[in-house]
């Protein structure tokens, strides 16, 4: 049976690709069937979800071999895949809410897969509570929209929502934003995500590559409603910025491999939400897919990353030689990303911030490449700019393709005007990158302890007994 379920998921992936080709070749922007609506966003996300799920299913055939509940594991993993597909295809508010609730219940269940492990059950209970709160928030926001617009179709709701009065729209959007933040593990709701490491590694891979992305999917589906209020968009951006910064800092102080990846997910989900707050929902979907593929590979390979090493001596202070190499290459990479993705630098809108953050990411990557001491300095001087430019080209093409593919989906690319909060966030990120790049957080014991404490999972979900993991 477990191999049959794996084949089913791969067939769903093939169907998603064929559906995408069919929709691209047709004159219609979407296919509807009752409460379901299949558009470009649905097929793009379906292809990404089923591809990752297929890999996770195949990996689990060996990883879970010998597990006493292997059939129950595969049934739940396949059910999760189907529920996510239902969520992204749902065009009825009630169906969307039911799929959201089912996703949370199934995810909590597989996090507590090992029934005889008290820590796993504690993690499952914590997740159930948070997912219940998120579902309640989602239902509240959807109910307000349904009552205010008199519509039950998501497409009809988002078409009418911008015409609603400010207070009513705010009353609907704030609960939806809270639901998205909880599901994506954004700060300060990241506790359930950091405590979910009791899940089997394939579940962690699927969860971090797909299920936490549901928050971004929610924002993208209701994009026209969110972009109708500048204040709400600013709030979305700030929530994402705080999570991106906090998650990055928490990842710096983690000693556990999987927990470090979880903190990285908090940061990446924050960056995805930032893009939504800037009006680039299509770019956020491209980021969602690329991050999902990358994070799935990291989780599935987490076991091979565990090795005994001696602590490295770290010398505080900025690597000035590294900066001299990385920064010019990063600026060139940022400009290339702007040119390929079509983001305006001047006259500036919110696209400028995407270029700034892409440049910072490239600079950090350049510093990492500079540390490859086994490669000669002359070769690094040539290789670093080329590698960064290639990465910028790939990312820019991915964003441009996503924006082109989703051009028929309402509200997926609506650049916002730059304001003081957005500019302040860019300055804070740049200053933070220099501060933490210099390792100054390790010199400040108070700050280091606070970061270490903020990233700790619930104590009931952790054991210090090695043999307990083999239950």
DAVEN-V799052 format. One record per residue. N is the residue number from 1. RES is the residue in one letter. OMEGA is omega in degrees with one decimal (* if undefined). Layout:
# DAVEN-V799052
N;RES;OMEGA, N;RES;OMEGA
This chain:
# DAVEN-V799052
1;X;-174.3, 2;X;176.2, 3;X;178.2, 4;X;178.2, 5;X;177.5, 6;X;178.0, 7;X;179.2, 8;X;-179.3, 9;X;179.0, 10;X;174.4, 11;X;176.3, 12;X;176.8, 13;X;178.5, 14;X;177.6, 15;X;178.1, 16;X;178.9, 17;X;179.1, 18;X;177.0, 19;X;177.6, 20;X;178.0, 21;X;179.2, 22;X;179.4, 23;X;179.4, 24;X;-178.6, 25;X;-179.2, 26;X;179.2, 27;X;-176.9, 28;X;176.4, 29;X;-179.6, 30;X;172.3, 31;X;179.9, 32;X;176.3, 33;X;-178.3, 34;X;-179.1, 35;X;-178.2, 36;X;177.3, 37;X;-178.5, 38;X;177.6, 39;X;-176.9, 40;X;179.1, 41;X;178.7, 42;X;-175.5, 43;X;177.5, 44;X;-179.8, 45;X;178.9, 46;X;178.6, 47;X;180.0, 48;X;-177.8, 49;X;-177.3, 50;X;177.0, 51;X;178.4, 52;X;179.6, 53;X;178.1, 54;X;178.0, 55;X;-179.7, 56;X;176.9, 57;X;-178.8, 58;X;178.4, 59;X;-175.7, 60;X;178.8, 61;X;177.5, 62;X;-175.2, 63;X;-176.5, 64;X;-179.6, 65;X;-178.7, 66;X;178.0, 67;X;-176.5, 68;X;-177.4, 69;X;-174.8, 70;X;179.8, 71;X;176.7, 72;X;178.4, 73;X;-178.2, 74;X;177.5, 75;X;-179.6, 76;X;179.2, 77;X;177.7, 78;X;178.2, 79;X;176.8, 80;X;178.7, 81;X;-178.9, 82;X;180.0, 83;X;177.6, 84;X;176.4, 85;X;177.0, 86;X;-179.2, 87;X;-175.4, 88;X;178.3, 89;X;-175.6, 90;X;175.1, 91;X;177.5, 92;X;-175.9, 93;X;-178.6, 94;X;179.0, 95;X;177.3, 96;X;-179.8, 97;X;179.6, 98;X;178.1, 99;X;178.2, 100;X;-179.9, 101;X;179.8, 102;X;178.5, 103;X;179.5, 104;X;-179.2, 105;X;179.9, 106;X;-179.9, 107;X;178.1, 108;X;-178.7, 109;X;-179.1, 110;X;173.2, 111;X;176.4, 112;X;-174.5, 113;X;-178.2, 114;X;-172.5, 115;X;-177.2, 116;X;-176.5, 117;X;-177.8, 118;X;-179.2, 119;X;178.2, 120;X;178.5, 121;X;177.6, 122;X;178.0, 123;X;178.9, 124;X;179.1, 125;X;179.2, 126;X;-179.7, 127;X;179.2, 128;X;-179.0, 129;X;-178.0, 130;X;178.7, 131;X;176.3, 132;X;177.5, 133;X;179.0, 134;X;178.8, 135;X;177.7, 136;X;178.1, 137;X;178.6, 138;X;-179.1, 139;X;179.1, 140;X;180.0, 141;X;179.9, 142;X;179.0, 143;X;178.3, 144;X;179.5, 145;X;-180.0, 146;X;-179.4, 147;X;-176.1, 148;X;-176.9, 149;X;-175.6, 150;X;-178.0, 151;X;175.5, 152;X;176.1, 153;X;-179.5, 154;X;-179.9, 155;X;178.4, 156;X;-179.3, 157;X;-176.3, 158;X;176.6, 159;X;-177.3, 160;X;-172.5, 161;X;179.9, 162;X;179.9, 163;X;-179.4, 164;X;177.5, 165;X;-177.7, 166;X;-179.1, 167;X;-179.8, 168;X;-180.0, 169;X;176.7, 170;X;179.4, 171;X;178.7, 172;X;-171.8, 173;X;-179.0, 174;X;175.4, 175;X;177.5, 176;X;178.0, 177;X;177.6, 178;X;178.1, 179;X;178.4, 180;X;-178.6, 181;X;179.5, 182;X;-177.2, 183;X;-178.8, 184;X;177.9, 185;X;178.5, 186;X;174.7, 187;X;9.1, 188;X;-178.3, 189;X;-173.4, 190;X;-175.2, 191;X;-179.4, 192;X;-179.5, 193;X;178.9, 194;X;-178.1, 195;X;-173.7, 196;X;-175.9, 197;X;174.4, 198;X;180.0, 199;X;172.0, 200;X;-175.3, 201;X;176.9, 202;X;177.2, 203;X;177.6, 204;X;179.9, 205;X;-179.0, 206;X;-178.8, 207;X;-176.8, 208;X;180.0, 209;X;-174.6, 210;X;-168.2, 211;X;178.1, 212;X;179.0, 213;X;-178.5, 214;X;177.1, 215;X;177.6, 216;X;177.5, 217;X;177.1, 218;X;-179.7, 219;X;-179.1, 220;X;179.7, 221;X;-178.1, 222;X;-176.8, 223;X;-179.1, 224;X;178.2, 225;X;-179.1, 226;X;-177.4, 227;X;178.6, 228;X;-179.2, 229;X;-178.2, 230;X;-178.1, 231;X;179.2, 232;X;178.0, 233;X;176.5, 234;X;177.7, 235;X;177.2, 236;X;179.9, 237;X;-177.2, 238;X;176.9, 239;X;177.8, 240;X;-178.9, 241;X;179.2, 242;X;-179.8, 243;X;179.2, 244;X;-179.6, 245;X;-178.0, 246;X;179.7, 247;X;177.9, 248;X;-179.9, 249;X;179.1, 250;X;-179.9, 251;X;-177.3, 252;X;-172.2, 253;X;-178.9, 254;X;175.2, 255;X;178.1, 256;X;-173.8, 257;X;-176.4, 258;X;179.3, 259;X;174.7, 260;X;176.5, 261;X;178.3, 262;X;177.3, 263;X;176.0, 264;X;177.8, 265;X;176.0, 266;X;-179.8, 267;X;-177.0, 268;X;174.9, 269;X;176.1, 270;X;179.0, 271;X;177.0, 272;X;-179.9, 273;X;174.3, 274;X;179.1, 275;X;176.1, 276;X;179.4, 277;X;176.5, 278;X;178.9, 279;X;-178.0, 280;X;-179.2, 281;X;178.7, 282;X;176.4, 283;X;177.1, 284;X;177.8, 285;X;175.8, 286;X;178.2, 287;X;179.1, 288;X;-177.3, 289;X;-179.3, 290;X;178.1, 291;X;-179.7, 292;X;179.4, 293;X;-178.9, 294;X;-176.3, 295;X;176.4, 296;X;179.6, 297;X;179.8, 298;X;179.9, 299;X;-179.4, 300;X;177.1, 301;X;-175.1, 302;X;-178.3, 303;X;-179.4, 304;X;179.9, 305;X;-178.3, 306;X;179.2, 307;X;-178.7, 308;X;179.5, 309;X;175.6, 310;X;178.6, 311;X;179.3, 312;X;176.1, 313;X;-178.0, 314;X;178.7, 315;X;-178.0, 316;X;179.1, 317;X;-179.6, 318;X;174.9, 319;X;-174.7, 320;X;178.4, 321;X;177.9, 322;X;178.4, 323;X;-179.4, 324;X;178.1, 325;X;-170.5, 326;X;-173.7, 327;X;178.2, 328;X;179.0, 329;X;179.7, 330;X;178.5, 331;X;177.9, 332;X;179.1, 333;X;178.1, 334;X;178.1, 335;X;177.9, 336;X;176.7, 337;X;-179.9, 338;X;-178.1, 339;X;-176.2, 340;X;-176.5, 341;X;179.1, 342;X;-179.9, 343;X;-176.6, 344;X;172.9, 345;X;176.2, 346;X;-4.9, 347;X;-168.7, 348;X;165.7, 349;X;-175.6, 350;X;176.4, 351;X;178.5, 352;X;-179.8, 353;X;175.4, 354;X;178.4, 355;X;179.5, 356;X;-178.4, 357;X;175.6, 358;X;178.4, 359;X;177.6, 360;X;178.4, 361;X;178.6, 362;X;178.4, 363;X;178.0, 364;X;177.1, 365;X;178.1, 366;X;176.9, 367;X;178.5, 368;X;179.0, 369;X;-179.7, 370;X;-178.5, 371;X;177.2, 372;X;-174.6, 373;X;179.4, 374;X;178.0, 375;X;-178.0, 376;X;-178.0, 377;X;-179.8, 378;X;-179.9, 379;X;178.6, 380;X;179.3, 381;X;178.2, 382;X;-172.3, 383;X;-174.7, 384;X;177.6, 385;X;-178.7, 386;X;179.2, 387;X;-179.7, 388;X;178.7, 389;X;177.6, 390;X;178.5, 391;X;178.6, 392;X;178.8, 393;X;-179.0, 394;X;-178.6, 395;X;178.6, 396;X;178.0, 397;X;179.1, 398;X;179.2, 399;X;-180.0, 400;X;179.2, 401;X;179.2, 402;X;179.9, 403;X;177.0, 404;X;-178.3, 405;X;-176.1, 406;X;-177.8, 407;X;179.2, 408;X;178.4, 409;X;-174.0, 410;X;168.9, 411;X;-174.4, 412;X;175.5, 413;X;179.8, 414;X;-178.3, 415;X;-178.9, 416;X;175.8, 417;X;177.8, 418;X;177.6, 419;X;-179.2, 420;X;179.4, 421;X;-179.0, 422;X;179.2, 423;X;178.7, 424;X;179.4, 425;X;178.7, 426;X;179.0, 427;X;-179.3, 428;X;179.0, 429;X;180.0, 430;X;178.6, 431;X;178.7, 432;X;178.4, 433;X;178.0, 434;X;-177.4, 435;X;-176.2, 436;X;174.4, 437;X;177.0, 438;X;179.7, 439;X;-176.8, 440;X;178.3, 441;X;178.2, 442;X;178.2, 443;X;179.7, 444;X;-175.1, 445;X;-179.3, 446;X;-178.9, 447;X;-179.3, 448;X;-179.7, 449;X;179.0, 450;X;178.6, 451;X;180.0, 452;X;179.7, 453;X;-177.7, 454;X;-178.7, 455;X;-177.9, 456;X;175.6, 457;X;174.7, 458;X;-172.7, 459;X;-178.4, 460;X;-178.4, 461;X;-175.5, 462;X;173.5, 463;X;177.0, 464;X;178.4, 465;X;-176.1, 466;X;-176.1, 467;X;-179.5, 468;X;-179.8, 469;X;-177.1, 470;X;-179.7, 471;X;*
